[in-house]
Amino acid sequence: TLKAIELRTELKPPAEVAKVLGNIAPLYMRTQRTPLAFEAYKKAAEIYTELKDSTGYISIKVQELTLYVRTGEYQKVIDIGERLKPFVSTLKPANYLSLHFSLATAYRKVKKNDIALKEVNLAIDLADKLNYGDALMQGYDELYRIYREKNDYKNAFIYLEQYSILKDSSLNAESAKQIAEMDTKYQTDKRKLEIKTLNSEKSLQQAELTRKNEEVKRRNFQVMAFALGFILMLALSFVIYRNLQKNKRYSRIIEAQKEEVENQKAEVMHQKEVVVEKNTDITARINYALRIQSSILPPVSYVKEYLPESYILYQPKDI
């Protein structure tokens, strides 16, 4: 996580880099990497100085005080903190509280408990005004420690009790928050499960509907295919039947024509026989008439002898 944040600083504008460095330093501090935390604060302060951003610079220096407290450099906390106090009006509430708590701890550690009381009371007043429970709890804890240093065990007990009450309240609130978060998470997971179940049921219903639609389509296709096949079969049967009827009709026509031809042929043969018979009869009669004429008329040579330029015209007749 720290490495990822460090890499991001190379891609941001300077002001954003300073903010990221200000966020990195506490993470370094929590992971016991104090030198890196100081280096992050230093770089952030340098950037704000270059940008002439006094508010950003003061904010970083206030955050840095907590690191000096952690390392036990209490006099440094006092020196820097006192120089920052004139600019306290420019600080955000969180930085204001951090400044006074850091000074209170530093003054307590150097046995200047009265000044420490003033610093912590300034922080508590603002925390109470803004209803910052965690800041109040930190203030009561610091008051308990200051009064214990002063051997004022009565006030020490009072603020220890206040601290405990707030801590218990905070724990209860935290517990309630955790319970609420767990309940919210449970309800969310439950809702997600219900949605997932509904989606699964919907998917199953959709799949079943799709299957039924496919089944209906398949059956419709089969019915249409059967109907089309039946229609084609009927059409083919009709065509075959019509062709058979045509063939029968053509056969009857051909048979009638054949019979007519046969009859005509028989008639022709009969006519031929009649013609032959008449021709034979005529020929016989002509020959008979020729024989009769030949027996009556003189020979042609005899006639030519006496009548050279004469001719004989035969005109036989059918008797």
Disulfide bonds with the S-S distance in Angstrom:
none
